[in-house]
Amino acid sequence: MLHSGEGKSNVVQLPEGVTPFIHITQNEFLGRKHKKLKEEDIVVCECKYDANDPESACGERCLNVLTSTECTLGYCHCGENCRNQRFQKCEYAKTKLFRTEGRGWGLLADENIKAGQFIIEYCGEVISSEAAKKRSQAYEAHELKDAYIISLNANYFIDATRKGSLARFINHSCQPNCETRKWTVLGETRVGIFAKQDISVGMELAYNYNFEWYGGATVRCLCGAANCSIFLGAKSQGFQRVHYKMKDPTWSYLLFQTLSKGGALGIKSLDVFASSSASELHAKATGDCCFPPPSGPSISIERGSK
C-alpha cells in the first residue's frame, strides 16, 4: 500500500497489515505557523572547509554541533560541504519495516550504521497541549491500537498517529542500540534517533523507555534482552509483579511516555497518566524514549526544554 503526504513528504511502500498513515519527513504545524528564523538569530560556526580534509566541514568540533544546532543553509562558511544539515537534508540511514515475533511492527537497519550516526527524525503533526489531550482521549474512546504523541516542549506535542515518519515503529529495549536527541533546526526543536553503538545491517533498532512507575498497573516488557526488567518502569526484575492488572494485553492500556535528550534533558518530574479498561492510573516518568509498547495504543509525553 502506498501513502504520501502533503508538503515535504514522499511515497513509501508499506508492508501488508501496517495500519495506514501518511508518511512525512518534516513536521507539519497545526494551530501555529513554522517559525521564521531571523537573520540576527542565525548562529554561524567558525568551520573552514579544506578540500584536502573533508572532515573539516562542520564535524564534531563545530560550535553548532557541540550545541546540537544545525547550520543554516546559505550561511555556513563550508557551503554545500557542510555536514551539519542532516535534519534539513533528510540524511537518514537506510531502514526497513519488519514484523517482529509477538511485538508488532519494528524497524531494522538496512545498512551498517556507525555509533553516533543520525538514523532518522521523529516527525508528525505539531499540536498544542490542549489538542494533544483531546486527541489522546479520542484515540482511547475509539480503541485505537496505534497512537503516538510526543511532547516537544511544555506547550506543543508531536502526533505521529495520522502523519509521521518510520521512526514511529521503533520498539523498546532494555538493552537499546539507539537513543533520542533533540536538535534545534532553523529555530525549531526537532527529535532525532541516533545510534548508541555500531549497528549491523539486519539488526532491529530500539531504545529504552526508561519509565519509573509510582503505583498503578504495570506494563509487561517483551524486549527479550538479557537484562530485561520484565515490566516497563521496573527498577529490578522483582518489581511488584503482583500489580500487573491488564485484562487484555492486546490493547487495554493507554500509556503516556516521556522523551528526553540523552536520558536527561532537564526532566525533573512529570505526571504521566495511563488508562486501563477499568481505571485511570498515575505514574511518574523519566527517560529518553517516546515510542509505543509492542502492542496496544500508546501516547508519548515528555516535558522539559533544551
N, C-alpha and C positions, 0 to 999 in steps of 0.2 A: 504494500500500500504506500502511495506517495503522499507526502504532506509538504506544503510550503507555506510560508508566512508572509506578512506584509513587511515593508521596509527592508532592512538588511537581513535577509533570510535565504535559504537555499533549499533544494529538494533533497530529501533523504529517503533512502529505501529502508522501510521498517519491516522487520520480520512479521510473519503472520501471527496474530494473537496479541500484539502490542496495543494497548489502549491508545486510540488515535489522539494526536496532539499536533499543534503547529510548531514545526522546528524553526527556531530563530537563532541568530548568532550575535544579537545585540539586544540589550534590554529595551522594552517599549514602555513608555511612561503614560500612565492614566491619571488624570486629575491635575497634572502639572507638566510643564514642558521640560525638555532636556536643558540642563544648564549650559549657558554660553560662556565659555571661559574668556575673561577679559585679558587683553594683551598684557596689562601690567601685573596680572596674576600668574602668567606663564613662567615656570621655573626652567631656566636654560642651564644645562650642565656645562662642565668645562672640558668635556672629552674632545680629543682631536683624532681624526681618523688617519691612520698610517697605512698606506696600501701594502706595505711590507709586513704589517701586523694587523690582520683583520680583527683580532680580539680586542684591539684598541678602541673599537667603536661601541661605546656605551655598554661595557661589561660589568663585572661585579664591583669595580671601583667607581663606577659612575655615581655622582651625587644623587641623581634621581633614583637610580636602582636601590641605593642604600636607604632611601626613604620610601620605597615602594610606590614610586610615582613614575608614570610613563612619560617619556619625552614627547613633546608636541610636534607633530608633522609640520615642517616648514620653518621650525625654529631651532632644531638641533644642529649643531655645527657639523655633525657627521652625515647629515643629509640622508640620502637613501640607504646609506650603510649602517644607520642607527639600528642597534639590536635590542632597543628598549621600547618597542611599539608592538608587543606581542598580542595584547588585547585588541588594539585597533586594527591590526592586520590579520586577526584570527589565526595566528600561527599555532594551531593545535597539533598535538601528537595524533597519530593515526590510532583510532579506537574502533571497537566493533561490539555491537549488541549481541548478547547470547542468553540463552535460557539456562538458569542455574538449577541445581538439584534441590528443590524444595524452598528456594529463596526468591522466586520470581525472576525478573529480568536483571541482568547485570551488565557491566561494561568491562571489556578486556582490552589490553594493549595489542594493537595490530602492527606494532613495530617495537624495537628495543628503545626503551626510554631511560635517560640518564637521571641520576639523583639531582634534585633541584629543578628539573625541567618543568616548564609550564605545560600542562596537559590539555586543559580545556577550561572555558569560562562557564560559570553557572549563570544562565540567562533566563529571563522570564518577564512578566509584566510587573512594573514598579507601581505599587499601590499604597495608599495611606494606611495607617494602623487601623482606622475605623473600617475601611474597606476590607482589610485582611481579616478582621474579626467577623464581619458579616459573611465573607466567603467561606471561612472555616466552618461556621455554623450551617451554611447552606450545603457544603460538601458532606457534613456529617448527617444532616437531615435526609440527603439523597443517597446515603450509604455508599458514597464514592470511595472506591478502593485505593485509587492513586491520586493523592493530592499533595502538593509540595509548596509550602510557603516559608520563606526565609526572611528574617528581619535584616534589613540593610543598615538601619540605624534606629534611633529612638522613634522616628516618625514615619518611616517608609519600609516597605517589605517587597520582596520579590516572590511572585507567584508563578511557578513554572507548570502549573496544572494544565492549563489550556495551551499555553505557548511556552516553549523553553528549549534548552539545548540538551544534548545527550548526557550531560553531567547529572541530570536528574535521576539517572538509572544506577549511579554508583552506590554500591551497598556498603554496609557497616562491617568492620572487622575489629576485633580486639588486638590484632597484630597487623595494623594497616601499613600499606606501602605508599599511601598518599596523605596529603593534608590540605586544608583550605587556607587561603591567604587573601587578605583584602588589599587592593591596589587602588590608587587614585589615578583615574584616566580622564583627561580633559575636564577636570573639575568634579567628576562624579566618582563615587565609590563603586568598585566592581569586585566580584568574587571569583577567584580562580582556584583550580585544583592543581597542585604541584606534587611531583614525585618526592617522597622522603628518601628513597633509595633507588638503585638501579632496578629497572623492571624489564623482564624479558618478554619478548613477543609471546602472546597467548596467555599471559598471566592476568587474573582478574584484578581490577582496580578497586581499592577500598580504603576507607579510613575510619577512625574511631569516633563514635558518637560522644563518648566521654560524659555520660549522664551521671548525675548524683541525685538519687531519689530520697525524699523525706516523707515516707508513708504512702499509703495507697497501693493500688495494684502494681505489679511489676510486669515487664515485657520480656519474654524469653529471647535470648540471643542465639542465633543459628549460624554464626560465622564459622564455627568449626576449628578455630585456632587453638593451638596447644594451651595458650593462656586465657582461653575464653572465660569470661566472668559469669557465664550461664544466663544471667539476666542483664539487660541494659540498665546501667546505673549501679550495678553491684560493685562494691569495693573489694569484694573477695568472693570466691565460689560458694561460700557459706551464707551469702546474703539472703536472708528472710525468704526462703523458697516457699514457705507456707502461705505467703501473701499473694501468690500467683492466683489470680481470680478470673482471668479471661475466660469467658464462656465459649467464645468462638475465635480461635486464633487466626482464622482467615481474614477477619476484618474488624472485630469488635473492639477496636480502640482507635482513638484519635490522639496522636502523640505530638506534643509541641516540642520541637528540638531547638538546639542552640548552635550558633556558628561563631567561631572566633578566628582570629589570625594567629596561627601557630599555637593554638590551645589557650590563649590568654586574651588578648585584645581588650583589656580594660574591663572585663566582665567581673563584677564583684558578687552580684546575686541577681537572680531572675526568677520570678514566679512563672512557673510553667504549668499548664493545665493539660490533663489527659482525661479522656472520657471513655468509659466502657458502656455497655448497653444498660447498665443499672445505675451508674453514679458518676458524678464529676469528681475527678481526683486531682490532687495538687502535688506539685513536685518542684524542687529547685534544680536548675540545670546549669552546668558549666561545660566548656569543651570547645571543640573546633569542628563539629560536623553538622551537616544540615540535611542529610538525605534520609529517605524513609526506611523503616524496618523492612525485612524481606517480603512481608505480605501485610495487607491491611492498609487503611488510609493513614496518612501522616501529615501533620502540619509542622513546619520547622520554624522556630522563632529564636532570634538572638537579640541581645541588646548590647550596648556599648558602642564606642566610636573609635575611629582610627587615631 
